Amino acid sequence: MNIGTFARRVGLAPSALRFYDDCGVLPPVRVDGATGYRYYAPGQEARAVLVRRMREAGMPLTDVCQVLDGSGERARAVLEAHVRRVRETAEAARSAVEEILRDLEGAGGPAGGGSGARARIGGAELAGAVRQVAPAAADPAVCEEFPVLGCVLIELDGQEVRLVATDRYRLAVRALRPSSPAGESCRILVRVPDLREAAAWALRRAEAVVEIGPGGARLRDGDAPDESRDLPAVAGTFPDYRQVLDALPAVRHRIVTDRAALGAALAEVEAAAGGPVTVRAGQDRLTLVPRGSGARELAAVCTGAPVPPVAFNPGVLLPAVEAGVGPDVLLEFASPDLPVLVRSADQGSFSTLVMPVRADSADG
């Protein structure tokens, strides 16, 4: 079966199947050497359905692999441990929400056309994209010399809306699929504070219409067009991010690990060590080796040719990990001296490039 037919049978998206192939969890039985098309066998359906069910339950991929390929006793222990974590997380969330509701009740509730291009996007989806991309913009000190690095590039090309930000050490790109694109391709630079304010406004709308024209950009309420929010344009030339992405060589090594666990370990390293952290990968382990303190080990799924240890500034890598979606994070390495690509297993439309540093320096 081709990937589309198999995807419909097992209830997984083709993009998810490609991701599970990259991770070695569910490789196809055959890949066409000329076209790259993947083909699956009926005998793989049960494994694919089990993967889908565990992912729907929010299980990290490292745990999924233990259930798939471990003993029955090990699988039961992993599943039971996941249920305990889910219950604890749900209880913590319930307590937090109840406290917020009490605070709101005490405060009386929360405060509340021309040439170019336009695109209609879900308000929450747009706000989420801004949350992911904006942290990659430069801090005020850098912006004094390079003002455009304090902006987010918004691109409309008729098929996608892309948000891009960079501070020279990382590059974040999020692509959105609008429900009704129209007009010519265009781009605009918007200051991060202006975009964050607009994202907070869009979050309360079911849909937002992004309009880009000669004078700047505007967000309109998809259900009430008279309600809008202006986005002033910033003059300048944004770095050619496409050239950076196109220049990356083929991926040699992939690491999938628990996103929350990696984030917590990086935060601990950043607070304690204050220097670079070296990433080492083994067959089923990701090891963080900070300067001047003990190593941290995390369960991981590692595939591809091994790469030498790579050092990162934890303060740069941590936001890239935190900006992801879902329980897992995927790190893709091409070379120890080239940027690592940080992706979300559950959201292929968002990725971040993070530059490595020298092991004896936090700045590179």
Backbone hydrogen bonds, N-H to C=O, Kabsch-Sander energy under -0.5 kcal/mol:
donor,donor_aa,acceptor,acceptor_aa,energy
3,I,38,R,-0.9
6,F,2,N,-2.4
7,A,3,I,-2.3
8,R,4,G,-1.9
9,R,5,T,-1.8
10,V,6,F,-2.0
11,G,7,A,-1.4
12,L,7,A,-1.5
17,L,13,A,-2.1
18,R,14,P,-2.3
19,F,15,S,-1.9
20,Y,16,A,-2.7
21,D,17,L,-1.8
22,D,18,R,-2.4
23,C,19,F,-1.9
24,G,21,D,-1.4
25,V,20,Y,-1.8
26,L,20,Y,-1.6
29,V,39,Y,-1.5
30,R,39,Y,-1.6
32,D,37,Y,-2.7
36,G,32,D,-2.5
39,Y,30,R,-2.5
40,Y,1,M,-2.9
44,Q,41,A,-2.2
45,E,42,P,-1.8
48,A,44,Q,-2.3
49,V,45,E,-2.8
50,L,46,A,-2.1
51,V,47,R,-2.3
52,R,48,A,-2.5
53,R,49,V,-2.6
54,M,50,L,-2.3
55,R,51,V,-2.5
56,E,52,R,-2.5
57,A,53,R,-1.1
58,G,55,R,-1.9
59,M,54,M,-2.1
64,V,60,P,-2.2
65,C,61,L,-2.4
66,Q,62,T,-1.2
67,V,63,D,-1.9
68,L,64,V,-2.4
69,D,65,C,-2.6
70,G,66,Q,-1.6
75,A,71,S,-2.6
76,R,72,G,-2.2
77,A,73,E,-2.0
78,V,74,R,-2.3
79,L,75,A,-2.5
80,E,76,R,-2.6
81,A,77,A,-2.1
82,H,78,V,-2.0
83,V,79,L,-2.1
84,R,80,E,-1.9
85,R,81,A,-2.1
86,V,82,H,-2.6
87,R,83,V,-2.3
88,E,84,R,-2.2
89,T,85,R,-2.7
90,A,86,V,-2.8
91,E,87,R,-2.2
92,A,88,E,-2.1
93,A,89,T,-2.5
94,R,90,A,-2.4
95,S,91,E,-2.3
96,A,92,A,-2.1
97,V,93,A,-2.6
98,E,94,R,-2.4
99,E,95,S,-1.8
100,I,96,A,-2.0
101,L,97,V,-2.7
102,R,98,E,-2.0
103,D,99,E,-2.1
104,L,100,I,-2.6
105,E,101,L,-2.4
106,G,102,R,-1.9
107,A,103,D,-1.6
108,G,104,L,-0.8
109,G,104,L,-2.6
117,A,212,I,-2.2
118,R,182,A,-2.6
119,A,210,V,-1.9
121,I,119,A,-0.5
121,I,208,A,-3.0
123,G,206,A,-1.2
126,L,122,G,-2.5
127,A,123,G,-2.3
128,G,124,A,-2.4
129,A,125,E,-2.0
130,V,126,L,-2.1
131,R,127,A,-2.2
132,Q,128,G,-1.7
133,V,129,A,-2.3
134,A,130,V,-2.4
136,A,133,V,-2.1
137,A,134,A,-2.1
138,A,149,L,-3.1
138,A,166,T,-0.7
142,V,139,D,-0.6
143,C,139,D,-2.0
144,E,140,P,-1.2
145,E,141,A,-0.5
145,E,142,V,-1.2
146,F,142,V,-2.7
149,L,146,F,-1.6
150,G,147,P,-1.8
151,C,148,V,-1.5
152,V,190,V,-2.8
153,L,164,V,-2.9
154,I,188,I,-2.9
155,E,153,L,-0.5
155,E,162,R,-2.5
156,L,186,C,-2.9
157,D,160,E,-1.8
161,V,176,L,-2.5
162,R,155,E,-2.3
163,L,174,R,-2.5
164,V,153,L,-2.0
165,A,172,A,-1.9
167,D,170,R,-1.4
168,R,170,R,-0.6
171,L,353,L,-2.1
172,A,165,A,-2.7
173,V,351,S,-2.7
174,R,163,L,-2.3
175,A,349,S,-2.3
176,L,161,V,-3.0
179,S,120,R,-2.7
180,S,120,R,-0.6
182,A,118,R,-2.2
184,E,116,G,-1.5
186,C,156,L,-2.6
188,I,154,I,-2.0
190,V,152,V,-1.9
192,V,150,G,-1.8
195,L,191,R,-2.3
196,R,192,V,-2.6
197,E,193,P,-2.0
198,A,194,D,-2.0
199,A,195,L,-2.4
200,A,196,R,-2.1
201,W,197,E,-1.7
202,A,198,A,-2.6
203,L,199,A,-2.1
204,R,200,A,-0.5
204,R,201,W,-1.0
205,R,202,A,-2.3
208,A,121,I,-3.6
209,V,220,R,-2.8
210,V,119,A,-3.3
210,V,208,A,-0.6
211,E,209,V,-0.6
211,E,218,R,-2.7
212,I,117,A,-3.1
213,G,216,G,-3.0
216,G,213,G,-1.0
217,A,231,L,-2.1
218,R,211,E,-2.3
219,L,229,R,-3.1
220,R,209,V,-2.1
221,D,224,A,-0.6
221,D,227,E,-2.7
222,G,207,E,-2.9
227,E,224,A,-2.5
228,S,226,D,-0.6
229,R,219,L,-2.7
231,L,217,A,-3.2
233,A,215,G,-0.5
234,V,189,L,-2.0
238,F,236,G,-0.6
241,Y,239,P,-1.8
244,V,240,D,-1.2
245,L,241,Y,-2.2
246,D,242,R,-2.9
247,A,243,Q,-1.4
248,L,245,L,-1.1
252,R,333,F,-3.1
253,H,333,F,-2.2
254,R,303,T,-2.6
255,I,331,L,-2.4
256,V,301,V,-2.3
257,T,329,V,-2.0
258,D,299,A,-0.6
259,R,327,P,-2.7
262,L,258,D,-2.3
263,G,259,R,-2.5
264,A,260,A,-2.5
265,A,261,A,-2.2
266,L,262,L,-2.5
267,A,263,G,-2.4
268,E,264,A,-2.1
269,V,265,A,-2.3
270,E,266,L,-2.8
271,A,267,A,-2.1
272,A,268,E,-2.0
273,A,269,V,-3.1
274,G,269,V,-0.9
277,V,312,F,-2.7
278,T,289,V,-2.3
279,V,310,V,-3.7
280,R,278,T,-0.5
280,R,287,T,-2.7
282,G,285,R,-3.0
286,L,298,L,-2.8
287,T,280,R,-3.2
288,L,296,R,-3.1
289,V,278,T,-2.9
289,V,287,T,-0.5
291,R,276,P,-1.1
292,G,290,P,-0.5
293,S,290,P,-0.9
296,R,288,L,-2.5
298,L,286,L,-2.6
300,A,284,D,-1.4
301,V,256,V,-2.5
302,C,283,Q,-1.2
302,C,300,A,-0.6
303,T,254,R,-2.3
305,A,252,R,-1.2
310,V,279,V,-1.8
311,A,357,V,-0.5
312,F,277,V,-2.4
316,V,313,N,-1.9
317,L,313,N,-2.2
318,L,314,P,-2.4
320,A,316,V,-0.9
321,V,317,L,-1.8
322,E,318,L,-2.7
323,A,319,P,-1.8
324,G,321,V,-1.3
329,V,257,T,-2.2
330,L,343,R,-2.9
331,L,255,I,-3.0
332,E,330,L,-0.5
332,E,341,L,-2.4
333,F,253,H,-3.1
333,F,331,L,-0.5
338,L,335,S,-1.6
340,V,354,V,-2.4
341,L,332,E,-2.3
342,V,340,V,-0.6
342,V,352,T,-3.4
343,R,330,L,-2.9
343,R,341,L,-0.6
344,S,347,Q,-0.7
344,S,350,F,-0.8
345,A,328,D,-0.7
346,D,325,V,-0.8
347,Q,344,S,-1.0
350,F,347,Q,-1.3
351,S,173,V,-2.2
352,T,342,V,-2.1
353,L,171,L,-2.9
354,V,340,V,-2.3
355,M,169,Y,-3.0
357,V,311,A,-2.4
361,S,358,R,-2.0
